[in-house]
Amino acid sequence: MTMRPCFLIPSPERRSDALKCEPSANALPATKKMTVARIRYDLCMKTWPLVAALSFAGVHCTMPPPPSNIPNNLVFSGGTVVSGSTQTPHANYAVAVADGKVVAVGPNAEILRTFPNARVIDVTGTTVLPGLTDAHGHLYGLGLSLDTVNLVGSTTFDEVITRLKPRAASA
């Protein structure tokens, strides 16, 4: 069955009146035509925002991240700095950090002159320990491990017995 949009094609004798048309023999009734047309229209109107949003999301996901406007150089200024091998506290000192690494420690004015474009963070009233890392150990666990037989890599029961014999003899 072919559908002809008869509401758009005026009959030859009534071309002046575009609202009336000549129905074809195999055309659907007007209510069915309008229903099919309405369904198609509704489907298009309801899906185009989703298609547009997905297209935008796809383009947005492939874009490179914007360049960061946060400076890579920082100066922690005005605090008490404890650094170096002497670990002597120095009041009104500054610490310069570039690309995540401590690059300079010294008097506040000197560091600010050396790094004029750095972002300055005022740490007055605090103590700064540049380069301090968490270098602690669990000595109790180390002591326990020295008192045990290392069986790592043992593949057979005979190998385990061979490793345990010297420890058993010294006990």
Secondary structure, 3 states (H helix, E strand, C coil): CCCCCCCCCCCHHHCCCCCCCCCCCCCCCHHHHHHHHHHHHHHHHHHHHHHHHHHHHHHHHHCCCCCCCCCCEEEEEEEEEEECCCCEEEEEEEEEEECCEEEEEEEHHHHHHHCCCCEEEECCCCEECCCCCCCCCCHHHHHHHHCCCCCCCCCCHHHHHHHHHHHHHHC
